[in-house]
């Protein structure tokens, strides 16, 4: 009898084990990848002129401490809060109070509500008294001296995550998704400035670095469209080295002046799947409103946002700017860190719901990558402190592009870094136990990927097949699955001017001012004048350009095959002495063809570029 019971127990144990294994494995797979997600077919096409070497795309191994840039790499801290600055109001655990005992000195508050990407709405001023509970995320406060009721001597802002619904006790089981964008941070910059954070994320979170993420456009705007909408903003011209790809938008009228609310943005992906959403951007403008674009015209897809906070500070949009509030916030805080406590509050507010958030930080590194040296401890502490909360989360620590101007941008290494934005990916703890998925992601980390692939990954995680009844446009492939081959810049819609694949140089690769380089540079300038003439804005403010022969013309020559050569040219133009880089190509004894859809301007933020300050290429 004992033996019989043992067999039954043994049989029951085996059944339970198999069932548990099946359910667990299914859960890992379900949360990691959806089996039947449609991915775009890879067209097995190569332009006729490419050799077998170019078809393979040799990826560079960049040295973050390359000797040519060590003199430029200098640890730097932008600023520190004023230790003597007294904050007279406090918002803690939903309760707003004064921090002083003077009963004759009064303080008031008002809520700031989001309207859209360019506007906020003010609530009424309410007396703080002995304490109150603001029913909003962004709270502006003002305090008055006893005899002054009109002009406050203290103005400030606080941010909380106000949840106006019941919190359920059950914990969320669907993985959360957190995207943290550090504007202008190359992969090399991440490695050299924040080694403590990188190593901690790898050892404690199983983070996987992706050293070959390639940007798809010059600045934040086209790259933001790439990984947040999955769409191509600019045309890629058809040429002997590209099949050519048309933009997904009908010019600026559709991508800039038409609201983006009904487009396939990531907030629609996740909000449609029941996620609570949050958005933080420490610039009043953003990738979709700069310089004069509409962006999002509604706010229902985003549950929590700091948009009113930064509109009030007013960097980029001055409509709601308060110089007094901005001064107080800069005195009392490190603005480049102020969004992270808000993210933590958001995580704590929704333990029972799947969460999707996008944080885009421009203050940290946009103007000086060296500022990141001083943030290593801050980031390491932030992730360590929240490790348990991040167990069931996808985290994408990434950038839109590298440093686009300054001394480093004038070096060849800086040129490569600009096209190679940072990316580290953290998978949920349960998914990390799925060895098949982990092996796939690790293999993919060593391949060329683009921002379009990241959008496809977000679609994969959200398990979405359509948005607003429309099939999702995909130009990339999820990094959670085996990536289609081959992976070349043209297959991935990466314009040649940003392609990080290395091309073999001809022996006479570098030239100075000679007849050949002048001829090719002149062709590039001729094309610039055509663009100026065709643009309604530029032709009114920009003079026709001529090649500045007082400056050297630098030219690298690459071999596509025996009958076609590619030229990478650095030139200066008059008036203004603007410095540009672009690609051209030429059939043997044939005409010169401009290959670059966009020219890179090395001094884009200089005063001489301000006549075209409304151009979207300046961010």
VOGU-3710 file (C-alpha; in Angstrom, 3 decimals, decimal comma):
1> xxxxxxxxxx> 0,000/0,000/0,000  2,837/2,354/0,881  4,493/1,653/-2,439  1,255/2,295/-4,313  0,756/5,682/-2,582  4,335/6,649/-3,314  3,839/5,866/-7,005  0,669/7,957/-7,069  2,467/10,800/-5,342  5,397/10,418/-7,687
11> xxxxxxxxxx> 3,092/10,393/-10,724  1,217/13,442/-9,377  4,510/15,279/-8,772  5,653/14,604/-12,334  2,357/15,867/-13,754  2,530/19,031/-11,628  6,152/19,570/-12,639  5,370/19,205/-16,336  2,354/21,490/-16,065  4,337/24,055/-14,085
21> xxxxxxxxxx> 7,194/23,911/-16,578  4,782/24,328/-19,495  2,992/27,281/-17,922  6,262/28,918/-16,855  7,878/28,438/-20,252  4,780/29,764/-21,965  4,787/32,773/-19,661  8,434/33,524/-20,459  7,787/33,224/-24,170  4,522/35,152/-24,071
31> xxxxxxxxxx> 6,036/38,066/-22,241  9,211/38,027/-24,296  7,927/37,579/-27,835  4,654/36,945/-29,586  5,016/33,932/-31,910  3,014/35,248/-34,865  4,180/38,847/-35,037  4,398/39,977/-38,647  7,863/41,182/-39,587  8,758/42,893/-42,847
41> xxxxxxxxxx> 10,296/40,703/-45,516  13,919/41,414/-46,362  14,405/42,195/-50,018  17,463/40,299/-51,220  18,674/43,160/-53,367  22,043/44,839/-53,695  22,807/47,830/-55,900  24,848/46,616/-58,847  27,940/48,574/-57,904  28,530/47,094/-54,436
51> xxxxxxxxxx> 31,242/44,524/-53,947  30,917/41,482/-51,713  32,822/43,371/-49,006  30,264/46,179/-48,827  27,407/43,676/-48,803  28,756/42,186/-45,558  29,114/45,520/-43,725  32,220/45,392/-41,574  31,376/46,971/-38,219  33,941/49,186/-36,500
61> xxxxxxxxxx> 35,293/48,593/-33,004  35,486/52,077/-31,550  37,887/52,855/-28,731  36,177/55,161/-26,188  39,625/56,441/-25,254  41,001/56,854/-28,758  44,244/58,893/-28,578  42,898/61,442/-31,086  40,193/62,606/-28,662  41,803/62,284/-25,214
71> xxxxxxxxxx> 42,583/66,018/-25,071  38,885/66,741/-25,631  37,671/64,352/-22,914  37,719/66,367/-19,699  35,438/65,582/-16,736  33,094/68,487/-16,241  30,156/69,341/-13,992  27,639/71,844/-15,309  26,459/73,216/-11,959  25,424/72,317/-8,440
81> xxxxxxxxxx> 22,362/73,416/-6,484  22,799/76,350/-4,106  23,180/74,758/-0,671  21,954/77,950/0,991  18,763/78,213/-1,036  15,722/77,713/1,194  12,703/75,948/-0,273  9,672/77,306/1,591  7,141/74,691/0,444  7,225/70,896/0,505
91> xxxxxxxxxx> 5,143/68,277/-1,316  5,566/64,894/0,298  3,302/61,832/0,179  0,618/63,941/-1,503  0,565/66,613/1,253  1,689/70,178/0,441  2,936/72,184/3,429  5,064/75,204/4,328  8,540/74,529/5,701  8,518/77,406/8,191
101> xxxxxxxxxx> 6,491/78,335/11,284  5,731/81,994/10,576  1,920/82,015/10,689  1,694/85,557/9,318  3,485/84,625/6,107  1,122/83,074/3,596  1,768/80,639/0,751  -0,520/79,551/-2,060  -0,465/76,951/-4,778  -2,060/76,262/-8,132
111> xxxxxxxxxx> -2,130/73,186/-10,332  -0,620/73,198/-13,820  -2,487/70,894/-16,192  -1,282/69,613/-19,590  -3,243/70,599/-22,679  -0,916/69,479/-25,468  2,752/69,617/-26,450  2,813/73,407/-26,554  0,230/74,510/-23,989  -0,724/74,171/-20,343
121> xxxxxxxxxx> -3,738/75,218/-18,282  -3,555/77,021/-14,927  -5,737/76,076/-11,976  -6,931/78,581/-9,398  -4,636/79,809/-6,619  -5,458/78,103/-3,304  -4,115/78,895/0,163  -1,797/76,191/1,516  -2,725/76,918/5,130  -1,602/74,144/7,475
131> xxxxxxxxxx> -1,437/71,625/4,674  -3,433/70,539/1,644  -3,578/67,765/-0,950  -3,244/69,004/-4,563  -5,131/66,871/-7,063  -2,627/67,173/-9,899  0,920/66,201/-10,831  2,548/69,610/-11,251  2,135/72,157/-8,471  3,333/75,774/-8,543
141> xxxxxxxxxx> 3,740/77,561/-5,199  4,233/81,192/-4,167  4,898/82,744/-0,756  4,365/86,363/0,317  5,914/88,526/2,989  3,330/89,611/5,601  2,835/93,082/4,127  2,975/92,052/0,473  -0,032/90,334/-1,108  0,673/91,035/-4,769
151> xxxxxxxxxx> 4,310/90,209/-5,468  5,653/86,928/-4,067  9,236/86,747/-2,870  9,372/82,971/-3,331  8,137/80,939/-6,320  8,684/77,235/-6,896  7,322/74,037/-8,462  6,811/70,508/-7,206  6,101/67,299/-9,101  4,177/64,287/-7,830
161> xxxxxxxxxx> 2,233/61,441/-9,429  -1,386/61,981/-8,465  -3,495/58,857/-8,828  -7,195/59,580/-8,649  -8,303/55,947/-8,615  -8,123/53,053/-6,199  -4,889/51,099/-5,932  -5,461/47,355/-6,044  -3,368/45,063/-3,886  -2,503/42,593/-6,647
171> xxxxxxxxxx> 0,913/43,128/-8,236  1,284/43,666/-11,974  2,415/40,548/-13,864  2,839/41,986/-17,365  6,372/43,393/-17,817  6,795/47,140/-17,595  8,668/49,091/-20,260  10,912/52,056/-19,439  12,731/54,025/-22,140  15,413/56,407/-20,843
181> xxxxxxxxxx> 16,893/58,597/-23,589  20,033/60,623/-22,929  20,163/63,095/-25,805  23,490/63,201/-27,708  25,163/60,308/-25,824  27,162/58,005/-28,069  27,832/54,402/-27,087  31,491/55,251/-26,530  30,529/58,224/-24,384  28,389/55,990/-22,165
191> xxxxxxxxxx> 31,291/53,563/-21,705  33,928/56,176/-20,890  31,851/58,507/-18,700  29,751/56,048/-16,675  31,817/52,858/-16,220  30,416/52,190/-12,739  26,840/52,314/-14,009  27,615/50,166/-17,055  29,329/47,433/-15,037  26,626/47,475/-12,365
201> xxxxxxxxxx> 23,862/47,155/-14,963  25,666/44,236/-16,594  26,401/42,366/-13,351  23,214/43,115/-11,378  20,609/43,472/-14,148  22,073/41,300/-16,888  22,100/44,379/-19,148  23,176/43,753/-22,728  25,126/46,520/-24,529  24,355/47,046/-28,213
211> xxxxxxxxxx> 27,527/48,671/-29,584  26,278/48,913/-33,188  23,069/50,945/-32,997  23,162/53,253/-36,026  21,185/56,486/-36,144  18,891/57,000/-39,146  18,920/60,822/-39,313  20,992/63,809/-38,373  19,273/65,008/-35,206  16,629/64,180/-32,603
221> xxxxxxxxxx> 13,670/64,592/-34,923  14,272/61,892/-37,588  15,723/59,506/-34,997  12,787/60,115/-32,656  10,414/59,324/-35,503  12,464/56,174/-36,086  12,280/54,585/-32,638  9,037/56,142/-31,333  6,938/55,973/-34,532  8,859/53,435/-36,589
231> xxxxxxxxxx> 8,667/55,751/-39,567  11,105/57,350/-41,976  10,992/61,138/-41,885  13,216/62,051/-44,835  13,681/60,623/-48,321  16,715/58,528/-49,161  17,636/59,205/-52,758  17,956/56,377/-55,227  21,562/56,039/-56,342  24,113/53,420/-57,386
241> xxxxxxxxxx> 24,536/52,590/-53,684  20,880/52,700/-52,582  17,576/51,408/-53,886  16,066/54,641/-52,549  13,335/54,954/-49,945  10,549/57,503/-49,820  9,523/59,213/-46,601  6,438/57,948/-44,792  5,213/61,548/-44,682  4,170/64,010/-47,354
251> xxxxxxxxxx> 6,654/66,667/-46,346  6,626/69,006/-43,351  2,902/69,636/-43,818  2,189/66,119/-42,578  5,050/65,433/-40,160  5,310/68,913/-38,637  2,100/70,897/-39,018  -0,367/68,032/-38,631  -1,018/66,683/-35,090  0,615/63,306/-34,443
261> xxxxxxxxxx> -2,012/61,945/-32,026  -3,498/59,413/-34,443  -0,138/58,202/-35,740  1,473/54,925/-34,626  3,478/56,348/-31,716  4,619/54,142/-28,836  2,109/55,615/-26,382  -0,706/54,340/-28,618  0,938/50,915/-28,673  1,040/50,523/-24,923
271> xxxxxxxxxx> -2,001/52,559/-23,902  -4,071/50,401/-26,238  -2,826/47,319/-24,371  -3,889/48,609/-20,951  -0,597/50,142/-19,768  -0,450/53,226/-17,570  1,745/55,744/-19,369  4,101/58,544/-18,367  6,178/61,028/-20,339  9,060/63,217/-19,165
281> xxxxxxxxxx> 11,134/65,592/-21,299  13,254/68,306/-19,703  13,022/70,624/-22,723  9,871/72,671/-23,273  10,139/71,753/-26,938  10,859/68,180/-27,952  11,830/66,120/-30,974  8,336/66,487/-32,406  7,664/70,185/-31,741  11,082/71,709/-32,514
291> xxxxxxxxxx> 11,259/74,313/-33,813  7,693/75,265/-34,784  5,883/71,957/-35,179  2,554/70,958/-33,647  3,546/67,655/-32,051  0,732/66,084/-30,019  -2,467/68,081/-29,857  -4,231/65,931/-27,242  -3,117/64,286/-24,011  -5,393/61,280/-23,477
301> xxxxxxxxxx> -2,702/58,730/-24,401  -0,450/59,930/-21,567  -1,619/59,463/-17,975  1,198/61,413/-16,322  3,555/64,030/-17,687  5,996/66,719/-16,581  5,213/68,804/-19,661  3,627/71,717/-17,684  6,679/71,766/-15,413  9,118/72,411/-18,239
311> xxxxxxxxxx> 6,769/74,657/-20,192  6,767/76,879/-17,080  10,575/76,916/-17,057  10,258/77,723/-20,742  13,411/76,462/-22,438  12,557/76,499/-26,149  8,975/77,724/-25,706  8,609/81,025/-23,874  4,801/81,339/-23,807  4,493/80,167/-20,199
321> xxxxxxxxxx> 8,002/80,938/-18,999  8,449/82,427/-15,554  11,959/83,736/-14,971  11,406/83,687/-11,189  10,239/80,069/-11,167  13,098/79,050/-13,491  15,695/80,739/-11,245  14,299/79,057/-8,140  14,268/75,631/-9,757  17,862/76,027/-10,957
331> xxxxxxxxxx> 18,978/77,174/-7,511  17,281/74,363/-5,658  17,853/71,442/-8,027  20,059/69,824/-10,597  17,630/70,078/-13,488  19,380/67,235/-15,304  18,349/64,895/-12,466  14,898/66,236/-11,572  12,908/63,818/-13,738  14,224/60,695/-12,024
341> xxxxxxxxxx> 12,363/61,193/-8,708  9,197/61,681/-10,763  9,849/58,353/-12,518  10,276/56,662/-9,130  6,987/58,146/-7,885  5,273/56,912/-11,045  6,608/53,388/-10,485  5,425/53,425/-6,852  1,975/54,778/-7,774  1,069/51,777/-9,976
351> xxxxxxxxxx> 2,245/48,497/-8,418  -0,922/46,870/-9,773  -0,749/47,958/-13,430  1,676/47,519/-16,339  3,633/50,697/-16,895  5,160/52,329/-19,962  7,237/55,483/-19,654  9,459/57,582/-21,864  12,049/59,894/-20,330  14,083/62,134/-22,639
361> xxxxxxxxxx> 16,901/64,069/-20,981  18,540/66,888/-22,927  20,122/68,775/-20,021  22,487/65,920/-19,189  24,686/65,643/-22,255  23,360/67,680/-25,183  25,706/70,633/-24,762  28,653/68,840/-23,173  29,081/65,062/-23,014  31,778/65,526/-20,378
371> xxxxxxxxxx> 29,021/66,407/-17,914  28,180/62,687/-17,829  31,355/61,979/-15,833  29,684/63,614/-12,850  26,515/61,526/-13,224  28,003/58,029/-12,907  27,333/57,716/-9,164  23,849/59,202/-9,560  22,822/56,651/-12,206  24,405/53,735/-10,373
381> xxxxxxxxxx> 22,552/54,723/-7,197  19,256/55,231/-9,066  19,294/51,746/-10,580  20,580/50,081/-7,410  17,919/51,744/-5,278  15,144/50,577/-7,611  16,503/47,159/-8,524  13,615/45,194/-7,009  11,069/47,473/-8,706  12,772/46,851/-12,061
391> xxxxxxxxxx> 12,739/43,030/-11,804  9,694/42,730/-14,058  10,746/45,364/-16,595  12,248/45,997/-19,978  14,614/48,963/-19,734  16,140/50,698/-22,744  18,937/53,085/-21,736  19,665/54,754/-25,041  20,263/57,867/-27,120  19,027/59,451/-30,305
401> xxxxxxxxxx> 22,509/60,205/-31,662  25,985/61,134/-30,443  27,595/64,543/-30,021  26,748/66,633/-33,082  29,010/69,635/-32,656  32,111/70,886/-30,868  35,740/69,800/-31,043  35,040/66,059/-30,852  32,662/66,268/-33,809  35,496/67,513/-36,037
411> xxxxxxxxxx> 37,498/64,327/-35,493  36,995/61,097/-37,439  36,238/59,263/-34,187  33,701/61,939/-33,265  32,104/61,520/-36,687  31,646/57,803/-36,026  30,419/58,345/-32,462  27,730/60,762/-33,634  26,214/58,009/-35,793  26,527/55,415/-33,013
421> xxxxxxxxxx> 24,126/56,324/-30,172  24,231/54,459/-26,873  22,019/51,462/-26,177  21,861/49,050/-23,250  18,898/46,685/-22,913  17,647/45,106/-19,684  15,155/42,256/-19,915  12,672/41,209/-17,196  14,140/38,744/-14,720  11,777/35,985/-15,869
431> xxxxxxxxxx> 12,766/36,499/-19,503  16,450/36,355/-18,575  15,817/32,768/-17,480  14,708/31,880/-21,000  18,072/30,862/-22,423  16,808/30,746/-26,002  15,636/34,349/-25,911  18,754/35,501/-24,075  21,021/33,788/-26,579  19,123/35,437/-29,445
441> xxxxxxxxxx> 19,367/38,906/-27,906  23,079/38,495/-27,131  23,757/37,438/-30,720  21,717/40,373/-32,030  23,702/42,768/-29,843  26,732/42,256/-32,068  24,898/43,106/-35,274  24,061/46,342/-37,043  20,667/47,653/-35,887  18,779/50,904/-36,325
451> xxxxxxxxxx> 16,152/52,909/-34,491  13,536/51,217/-36,685  14,495/47,913/-35,058  13,839/49,395/-31,622  10,338/50,442/-32,648  9,693/46,916/-33,957  10,859/45,639/-30,564  8,351/47,867/-28,757  5,609/46,553/-31,061  6,741/43,036/-30,200
461> xxxxxxxxxx> 6,645/43,660/-26,435  3,258/45,394/-26,626  1,928/42,511/-28,750  0,203/44,995/-31,040  -0,914/44,280/-34,588  -2,716/47,505/-35,453  -3,325/51,018/-34,179  -6,654/52,775/-34,699  -7,635/49,964/-37,027  -4,592/50,476/-39,256
471> xxxxxxxxxx> -1,857/47,916/-39,813  1,410/48,997/-38,226  4,158/50,134/-40,593  7,400/48,331/-39,758  10,787/49,159/-41,247  12,752/47,138/-38,708  12,842/43,824/-36,871  12,506/43,016/-33,172  15,813/42,482/-31,392  14,071/39,781/-29,304
481> xxxxxxxxxx> 14,025/37,501/-32,368  16,657/36,296/-34,833  17,363/39,278/-37,063  16,875/38,906/-40,830  20,076/38,906/-42,858  22,021/40,497/-44,452  22,257/43,682/-42,392  23,618/46,531/-44,445  22,910/50,233/-44,119  20,812/50,320/-47,272
491> xxxxxxxxxx> 18,708/47,349/-46,173  18,084/49,059/-42,831  17,236/52,451/-44,406  20,308/54,100/-42,933  21,493/56,924/-45,218  25,098/56,644/-46,333  26,068/59,864/-44,514  25,307/58,177/-41,175  26,362/54,609/-42,017  28,905/53,178/-39,571
501> xxxxxxxxxx> 29,866/50,260/-41,836  33,474/50,670/-42,903  34,365/50,921/-46,576  37,813/50,071/-47,968  39,713/53,258/-48,828  41,740/53,777/-51,949  45,463/54,480/-51,392  44,997/58,178/-52,303  42,172/58,517/-49,746  43,041/61,929/-48,275
511> xxxxxxxxxx> 43,537/64,937/-50,511  43,724/68,669/-50,053  42,707/71,411/-52,463  43,279/70,071/-55,998  41,249/70,049/-59,185  39,454/66,786/-58,386  38,408/67,749/-54,864  37,349/71,245/-56,014  35,197/69,734/-58,762  33,404/67,358/-56,378
521> xxxxxxxxxx> 33,051/69,979/-53,616  31,631/72,461/-56,135  29,004/69,905/-57,144  27,987/69,537/-53,517  27,680/73,318/-53,103  25,651/73,526/-56,318  23,226/71,015/-54,809  23,017/73,081/-51,596  21,945/76,112/-53,617  19,223/74,066/-55,300
531> xxxxxxxxxx> 17,884/73,103/-51,866  17,981/76,733/-50,679  16,181/77,936/-53,782  13,451/75,298/-53,432  12,809/75,950/-49,719  10,231/78,682/-49,045  11,930/79,689/-45,805  15,590/79,385/-46,706  15,543/81,211/-50,034  14,261/84,337/-48,263
541> xxxxxxxxxx> 17,017/84,451/-45,625  20,014/82,638/-47,132  22,368/84,072/-49,736  23,592/81,820/-52,565  26,651/79,885/-51,431  30,052/79,499/-53,033  32,900/77,135/-52,250  35,422/78,828/-49,930  38,777/78,102/-51,573  40,658/79,751/-48,700
551> xxxxxxxxxx> 39,894/76,672/-46,595  41,202/73,167/-47,257  38,913/70,600/-48,823  39,276/67,226/-47,107  38,233/64,207/-49,115  38,257/60,452/-48,455  37,800/58,216/-51,472  36,236/54,753/-51,229  36,063/51,976/-53,767  32,635/50,503/-54,525
561> xxxxxxxxxx> 33,949/48,610/-57,536  36,240/49,252/-60,511  33,713/51,541/-62,144  32,323/53,484/-59,188  33,959/55,587/-56,472  32,490/57,201/-53,359  33,822/60,484/-51,938  33,401/61,785/-48,392  34,039/65,517/-48,520  34,511/68,199/-45,851
571> xxxxxxxxxx> 34,191/71,721/-47,230  33,528/75,328/-46,241  31,230/77,787/-47,954  30,908/81,558/-48,241  29,347/83,670/-46,905  29,579/82,603/-43,266  32,330/79,992/-43,686  29,924/77,221/-42,699  31,593/73,814/-42,499  29,824/70,801/-44,050
581> xxxxxxxxxx> 30,354/67,126/-44,741  28,620/65,052/-47,415  28,992/62,076/-49,733  29,234/62,099/-53,531  29,729/59,326/-56,064  30,982/58,978/-59,597  30,951/56,377/-62,331  34,261/56,043/-64,111  34,642/59,159/-66,311  30,968/59,904/-65,624
591> xxxxxxxxxx> 28,992/62,640/-63,887  29,263/63,355/-60,177  26,196/62,332/-58,162  25,286/63,713/-54,738  24,642/60,713/-52,483  23,800/62,422/-49,179  20,150/63,195/-48,534  21,340/65,462/-45,714  24,595/67,355/-45,244  26,178/67,385/-41,813
601> xxxxxxxxxx> 26,934/70,912/-40,595  29,829/70,888/-38,138  29,092/74,377/-36,776  25,301/74,070/-36,726  24,912/75,889/-33,404  27,186/78,796/-34,309  25,776/82,330/-34,580  26,244/82,283/-38,330  23,599/79,511/-38,534  20,949/81,523/-36,692
611> xxxxxxxxx> 19,506/83,044/-39,858  17,930/79,608/-40,360  17,198/78,966/-36,682  13,715/77,710/-37,506  15,226/74,857/-39,504  14,458/71,472/-37,869  18,087/70,422/-38,440  19,461/72,605/-35,648  18,462/70,360/-32,740
//
